[in-house]
Amino acid sequence: DYTDSDYCAEKAIEVYGHEYAMHFPFHSWAAGRNKKLSSNHQKILKNGGQMGAYNGWERANWFAKNGDDTSEKSTQTWNREGPWFKRVKEECLAVNRSVGVLDLPGFSRFRVEGFGASEFLLSKISGSLPSIGRMNLAYFPDERGRVLTEMSIMRHDVNKFTLITAGAAQWHDCEILQSGLKKIQNVEVSDITNDWSCLIVTGPKSRDLMSRISNADLTLPWLSLQNTSIGNKHILLARVSYAGELGWEIHAKIEDISMIYDKVLGAGATPFGMYALDSLRVEKGYRAWKGDLSTDYSLLESGLERFIKFDKKEIFPGKQSLLKEKQRGSVKKFVTMIIKENECDAPYMSTIWHEGKIIGEVTSGAYGHRVNASIALGMVNTDLAISGKNVTVDIFGNEYSSARIGVIGSQNPEHVELRKYGFISSLFRGTKETYNLSAKILNYLGNLIVGRESIDQMGGPIKIIQISGEISNYGIIPLLALIAAISVNLGIINLLPIPVLDGGHLLYYSFEVLRGRPLSQKTQEVGMQIGMSLLIALMIFVTFLDISRL
């Protein structure tokens, strides 16, 4: 591949010569470059692309304009606000408010096909496979239940798949897929990385752009696939976006991607780079391999339980370990954090402190230009993974005690694409969302009773006011969603079998049916008194929790 003798010699000299040099976050080393080039490489350079190497592939990190300092010296800083900062912000806001395009050569991709391919993959991943014509995320655990890798699985037929993963994971993930293959006669795994390329087209106006350059069905849902064309070039169009906005990935043969890129640019898309993509995905809390996702953490610690199917018939690596962890509870938990007053974003493995003790580490950090905040993703001890908890983060030797754990909205509601549904569709979707939310609440209450969830997740009137204040900054739609969630919570509580609540009345009626006569007046009054006492005690308890967090 690209690691030929010249590359190895150049990198050996560079690494040895800079063994004690500072490794600045936005600095790129010069040796061994330009080994793999996109067919759009010269166009990207002409547009001001400042390149970085990703598994040998040159990709634009950001796009400079006339007068910007693009010297190596300008990158020798720990601060985020170098010459790239303003341009990355412009790129992020272009994606947020209009439509952007990222040329992304070098996605590692593998074709898995043959009789038994479905069973082969199911024996390696923790979750399920997509249906034909769709895609999903899949996680490959080791025997400890930790994350070996993450791949996107595209299903073309019953036993024909394309698996896509990070550029830097090409050899690593190929080995994972090849392992155990000798025992299966008819399944083939082939590396097709160098045959295909990808464009990410994303932003609220991406549907309008795509409608002008393709004949694709742009009403297909999230994670759908379709074979279509742009011009006279065949493409595989995937309804997915790592940037957290409306968008598609255009997958095409590497010799066709140049013409397609021209079409997308000509239709008005703004080119953006890897720095902008990293900012956008961190705002959404999207994980990245070898940082947020690694064998340092289990799937459960990484917040990926929804990608585990414990009840599937196939035995996958780490299943027993994950079942034991689910029963006893995870040691760590994935969180997002906002850090204030810091000039540098938190790098990988920055330590997280609370009351003088290390409680975790940062796994990714970037500045979120849509929300104007420095964001860090990380792992902390489960008992301290509490929304609103203040912690301290060490960034390059400086401690920032203004860090706060919580969830942050990643979009300005002014730029959220709203889709209207008919009465029947709205009723169906509302019922489905209410059911899903109710199931989560009941699951939490059940885990709380058996000690698998912390009481610190509970909140009373003060917490509701605080969260409402934060959510209101993002507009009326998120606020209405919060009101809906609170209403569902209250509805479920009202149905608990506690006298004075509706659930208590249903309990009385049940006894009446079973006994053939109502409970005595005295028994009902005693039940009401007990129920009222429980409710008052609960209100006092959650209010006490609120006050203790102030």
Summary of the structure (lengths in Angstrom):
residues: 550
radius of gyration: 26.3
end to end distance: 57.1
largest distance: 92.0
contacts: 1708
relative contact order: 0.09
helix: 39%
strand: 24%
